[in-house]
Amino acid sequence: MVKAVLFASLISLSLVAVAQPTPAQVHAAVKQAGGPERLLAEIARQTAQSLPQMANKNLQYQSVAANGRSLSYKAVLVNVETKRGQDIESLRQQSISFFVCSSPTLGVLINQYDVEVTYFYTARNTELLFQHSLNRRSCDGR
């Protein structure tokens, strides 16, 4: 389990722009952790230690949680106070990044272990604006 914890540390750091592990390393980490659920729990635990974190000038990741084969991120759109007066659909479309579908870590977990990654976006006042999920079906062909 120590190797899985260390590897989960590498994966969680890779989510914040450090060298990405190879797909073979991800498969090995899943095996060492005892399955994708346990690896996701460790990734969430490790990633949570670096949060909150600004992704860019408009987006701050607040929290991450794992539940089974689901990984959920809560993010705040720091320049949005409420749904009123905002073009929410436009914001939603701008926020969806399919990069995760082909990333060396989450891409492998999504496409080969049926992991789902969900992003919840809130305004500064914590009002839920929208959410989107990436899974094998939504990533198909991307």
Backbone as numpy.savetxt, mean C-alpha at the origin, in Angstrom:
# Nx Ny Nz CAx CAy CAz Cx Cy Cz
11.65 -17.17 11.46 10.82 -15.97 11.46 11.68 -14.71 11.46
12.90 -14.78 12.02 13.78 -13.61 12.05 14.09 -13.16 10.62
14.36 -14.13 9.71 14.62 -13.77 8.32 13.42 -13.09 7.71
12.23 -13.59 8.01 11.02 -12.98 7.47 10.85 -11.56 7.98
11.15 -11.33 9.25 11.06 -9.99 9.82 12.06 -9.07 9.14
13.28 -9.55 8.96 14.29 -8.73 8.29 13.89 -8.44 6.86
13.37 -9.46 6.17 12.96 -9.24 4.79 11.75 -8.32 4.73
10.83 -8.47 5.66 9.68 -7.56 5.69 10.15 -6.13 5.90
11.22 -5.96 6.66 11.79 -4.63 6.83 12.27 -4.09 5.49
12.91 -4.93 4.70 13.36 -4.50 3.38 12.18 -4.15 2.49
11.13 -4.97 2.55 9.95 -4.71 1.73 9.27 -3.42 2.17
9.12 -3.23 3.47 8.45 -2.01 3.94 9.27 -0.79 3.58
10.58 -0.89 3.67 11.43 0.23 3.26 11.33 0.44 1.76
11.16 -0.65 1.00 11.05 -0.51 -0.45 9.81 0.26 -0.83
8.80 0.27 0.02 7.59 1.03 -0.26 7.87 2.52 -0.16
8.97 2.88 0.45 9.33 4.29 0.57 10.63 4.59 -0.19
10.80 3.95 -1.35 11.83 4.28 -2.33 13.23 3.82 -1.99
13.39 2.65 -1.50 14.69 2.01 -1.35 14.74 0.92 -2.40
15.92 0.36 -2.68 16.06 -0.68 -3.69 15.02 -1.78 -3.50
14.39 -2.16 -4.59 13.30 -3.13 -4.56 13.84 -4.56 -4.52
13.20 -5.43 -3.75 13.58 -6.84 -3.76 13.12 -7.50 -5.06
13.72 -8.60 -5.39 13.34 -9.33 -6.60 12.10 -10.17 -6.32
11.38 -10.58 -7.36 10.24 -11.48 -7.15 10.64 -12.77 -6.41
11.82 -13.30 -6.71 12.27 -14.51 -6.01 12.43 -14.25 -4.52
12.90 -13.08 -4.14 13.04 -12.73 -2.73 11.67 -12.59 -2.08
10.70 -12.06 -2.81 9.34 -11.92 -2.27 8.76 -13.31 -2.02
8.91 -14.22 -2.99 8.42 -15.60 -2.80 9.08 -16.24 -1.59
10.39 -16.05 -1.44 11.12 -16.61 -0.30 10.60 -16.01 1.01
10.32 -14.72 1.02 9.82 -14.07 2.24 8.44 -14.59 2.61
7.58 -14.83 1.61 6.25 -15.39 1.88 6.41 -16.76 2.53
7.28 -17.56 1.98 7.51 -18.91 2.52 8.07 -18.83 3.94
9.07 -18.00 4.15 9.70 -17.89 5.46 8.75 -17.33 6.52
7.86 -16.45 6.10 6.92 -15.85 7.05 5.80 -16.82 7.43
5.60 -17.84 6.62 4.51 -18.76 6.89 3.25 -18.42 6.12
3.39 -17.67 5.04 2.25 -17.33 4.19 2.14 -15.84 3.97
1.36 -15.45 2.96 1.24 -14.03 2.64 0.57 -13.21 3.73
-0.34 -13.82 4.47 -1.02 -13.08 5.54 -0.03 -12.63 6.61
0.85 -13.52 7.00 1.83 -13.16 8.04 2.86 -12.16 7.51
3.23 -12.30 6.24 4.16 -11.34 5.67 3.51 -9.96 5.58
2.26 -9.89 5.15 1.56 -8.60 5.09 1.47 -7.95 6.46
1.20 -8.75 7.49 1.13 -8.20 8.85 2.46 -7.58 9.25
3.54 -8.25 8.89 4.87 -7.72 9.23 5.20 -6.50 8.38
4.84 -6.50 7.12 5.05 -5.32 6.27 4.30 -4.13 6.85
3.06 -4.33 7.24 2.26 -3.24 7.82 2.91 -2.74 9.11
3.34 -3.66 9.95 3.97 -3.27 11.22 5.22 -2.43 10.97
6.06 -2.88 10.06 7.30 -2.17 9.76 7.02 -0.82 9.08
6.09 -0.80 8.13 5.78 0.43 7.42 5.17 1.47 8.36
4.33 1.02 9.27 3.68 1.94 10.22 4.68 2.74 11.03
5.87 2.19 11.23 6.88 2.89 12.02 7.39 4.14 11.33
7.23 4.24 10.01 7.71 5.43 9.29 6.57 6.40 8.95
5.39 6.14 9.48 4.24 7.00 9.19 3.92 7.90 10.37
3.34 9.08 10.17 2.91 9.64 8.90 4.10 10.08 8.05
3.88 10.08 6.73 4.92 10.46 5.79 4.30 11.14 4.59
4.90 12.26 4.19 4.43 12.97 3.00 4.91 12.23 1.76
3.98 11.87 0.89 4.33 11.24 -0.39 4.70 12.32 -1.41
4.01 13.44 -1.32 4.30 14.61 -2.13 3.67 15.81 -1.42
3.65 16.96 -2.06 3.16 18.16 -1.36 1.66 18.12 -1.06
0.93 17.20 -1.69 -0.52 17.13 -1.49 -1.00 15.90 -0.74
-0.14 14.92 -0.55 -0.59 13.63 -0.02 0.29 13.16 1.14
-0.35 12.85 2.25 0.36 12.32 3.41 -0.23 10.96 3.77
0.62 9.93 3.80 0.18 8.62 4.28 0.15 8.66 5.79
-1.00 8.28 6.37 -1.21 8.36 7.81 -1.04 7.02 8.51
-1.59 5.96 7.91 -1.56 4.66 8.59 -1.64 3.54 7.58
-1.29 2.35 8.04 -1.37 1.14 7.23 -1.80 0.01 8.15
-2.59 -0.90 7.62 -3.05 -2.04 8.40 -3.18 -3.25 7.48
-2.94 -4.41 8.04 -3.11 -5.67 7.30 -4.22 -6.47 7.97
-5.01 -7.13 7.13 -6.06 -8.01 7.62 -6.18 -9.14 6.61
-5.67 -10.30 6.98 -5.66 -11.42 6.04 -4.79 -11.09 4.85
-5.38 -11.17 3.67 -4.63 -10.87 2.44 -4.93 -9.46 1.94
-5.30 -8.58 2.85 -5.57 -7.19 2.50 -4.61 -6.26 3.22
-4.17 -5.28 2.48 -3.31 -4.24 3.03 -4.01 -2.92 2.76
-4.24 -2.12 3.80 -4.99 -0.87 3.65 -4.16 0.31 4.09
-4.17 1.34 3.28 -3.48 2.58 3.60 -4.50 3.69 3.76
-4.30 4.54 4.76 -5.12 5.74 4.91 -4.22 6.92 4.57
-4.71 7.74 3.65 -3.95 8.90 3.22 -4.81 10.16 3.33
-4.17 11.27 3.60 -4.85 12.55 3.72 -4.44 13.44 2.55
-5.43 13.96 1.85 -5.17 14.98 0.83 -5.10 16.30 1.58
-3.90 16.77 1.83 -3.68 17.88 2.77 -4.24 19.21 2.29
-4.50 19.36 1.00 -5.04 20.62 0.49 -6.54 20.58 0.27
-7.18 19.52 0.76 -8.63 19.38 0.61 -9.25 19.38 1.99
-10.20 20.27 2.22 -10.84 20.34 3.53 -12.12 19.55 3.60
-12.87 19.49 2.51 -14.17 18.83 2.52 -14.57 18.48 1.10
-15.59 17.65 0.97 -16.10 17.29 -0.36 -16.71 18.48 -1.07
-17.28 19.38 -0.33 -17.97 20.52 -0.95 -17.00 21.36 -1.78
-17.41 21.61 -3.01 -16.61 22.48 -3.86 -15.43 21.80 -4.52
-15.25 20.54 -4.26 -14.11 19.83 -4.86 -14.62 18.89 -5.94
-13.84 18.69 -6.97 -14.17 17.72 -8.00 -13.61 16.37 -7.54
-14.40 15.64 -6.77 -13.95 14.40 -6.13 -13.58 13.35 -7.17
-14.35 13.22 -8.23 -14.03 12.21 -9.24 -12.69 12.51 -9.90
-12.42 13.74 -10.16 -11.14 14.13 -10.73 -9.99 13.80 -9.77
-10.19 14.12 -8.49 -9.18 13.78 -7.48 -8.97 12.28 -7.41
-10.05 11.52 -7.46 -9.96 10.06 -7.39 -9.15 9.53 -8.57
-9.47 10.00 -9.76 -8.76 9.54 -10.96 -7.27 9.88 -10.90
-6.94 11.06 -10.39 -5.55 11.47 -10.27 -4.81 10.65 -9.22
-5.52 10.12 -8.25 -4.89 9.42 -7.14 -4.62 7.95 -7.41
-5.31 7.37 -8.38 -5.12 5.95 -8.65 -3.82 5.75 -9.41
-2.95 4.96 -8.83 -1.68 4.62 -9.47 -1.61 3.12 -9.64
-1.54 2.70 -10.89 -1.44 1.28 -11.17 0.01 0.79 -11.12
0.92 1.68 -10.75 2.33 1.29 -10.60 2.47 0.12 -9.63
1.66 0.11 -8.59 1.71 -0.95 -7.58 1.50 -2.32 -8.23
0.68 -2.37 -9.28 0.37 -3.65 -9.95 1.60 -4.34 -10.51
2.59 -3.56 -10.90 3.79 -4.14 -11.49 5.03 -3.95 -10.63
4.84 -3.47 -9.41 6.01 -3.27 -8.55 6.58 -4.63 -8.15
7.88 -4.69 -7.92 8.51 -5.97 -7.58 7.99 -6.60 -6.30
7.46 -5.83 -5.39 6.98 -6.38 -4.13 5.47 -6.57 -4.16
4.73 -5.47 -4.13 3.28 -5.59 -4.08 2.70 -6.20 -5.35
3.34 -5.98 -6.48 2.88 -6.59 -7.71 2.89 -8.11 -7.63
3.96 -8.67 -7.06 4.03 -10.12 -6.88 2.96 -10.58 -5.90
2.81 -9.87 -4.81 1.81 -10.26 -3.80 0.39 -10.16 -4.36
0.11 -9.15 -5.15 -1.22 -8.99 -5.74 -1.47 -10.08 -6.78
-0.55 -10.21 -7.71 -0.78 -11.08 -8.87 -0.57 -12.57 -8.60
0.20 -12.91 -7.58 0.48 -14.32 -7.35 -0.03 -14.85 -6.02
-0.43 -13.96 -5.12 -0.93 -14.39 -3.81 -2.31 -13.81 -3.50
-2.97 -13.23 -4.50 -4.32 -12.68 -4.34 -4.44 -11.64 -3.23
-3.42 -10.84 -3.08 -3.46 -9.74 -2.10 -4.24 -8.58 -2.71
-4.96 -7.86 -1.87 -5.66 -6.65 -2.29 -5.12 -5.48 -1.50
-4.80 -4.40 -2.20 -4.29 -3.19 -1.55 -5.36 -2.11 -1.73
-5.82 -1.56 -0.61 -6.88 -0.54 -0.64 -6.33 0.77 -0.08
-6.67 1.84 -0.75 -6.28 3.18 -0.32 -7.54 3.94 0.05
-7.54 4.52 1.25 -8.63 5.37 1.72 -8.10 6.79 1.77
-8.78 7.68 1.07 -8.35 9.08 1.01 -9.33 9.94 1.80
-8.78 10.74 2.69 -9.61 11.64 3.47 -9.19 13.08 3.23
-10.09 13.99 3.59 -9.76 15.40 3.60 -9.03 15.70 4.91
-8.54 16.91 5.04 -7.83 17.28 6.28 -8.67 17.07 7.51
-9.97 17.23 7.38 -10.85 17.08 8.55 -11.26 15.62 8.78
-10.62 14.70 8.13 -10.82 13.25 8.23 -12.08 12.74 7.54
-12.79 13.61 6.81 -13.94 13.16 6.04 -13.46 12.25 4.90
-14.04 11.04 4.80 -13.67 10.12 3.73 -14.13 10.71 2.40
-13.18 10.88 1.50 -13.50 11.41 0.18 -13.78 10.29 -0.81
-12.90 9.29 -0.83 -13.06 8.16 -1.74 -12.05 7.09 -1.36
-12.21 5.93 -1.98 -11.27 4.83 -1.80 -11.15 4.09 -3.11
-10.07 3.37 -3.27 -9.93 2.47 -4.42 -9.07 1.29 -4.00
-9.30 0.18 -4.66 -8.57 -1.06 -4.36 -7.88 -1.58 -5.60
-6.73 -2.14 -5.39 -5.99 -2.80 -6.44 -5.88 -4.27 -6.08
-6.30 -5.13 -7.01 -6.24 -6.56 -6.80 -5.89 -7.21 -8.14
-5.92 -8.52 -8.17 -5.54 -9.22 -9.39 -6.41 -8.78 -10.58
-7.71 -8.65 -10.36 -8.62 -8.28 -11.44 -8.37 -6.85 -11.92
-8.24 -5.89 -11.01 -8.04 -4.51 -11.41 -6.64 -4.27 -12.00
-5.70 -5.14 -11.65 -4.33 -5.02 -12.17 -4.13 -5.78 -13.48
-5.10 -6.60 -13.87 -4.96 -7.43 -15.05 -4.57 -6.60 -16.27
-3.45 -6.95 -16.86 -2.98 -6.27 -18.07 -2.25 -4.97 -17.83
-1.98 -4.64 -16.59 -1.27 -3.38 -16.30 0.14 -3.64 -15.85
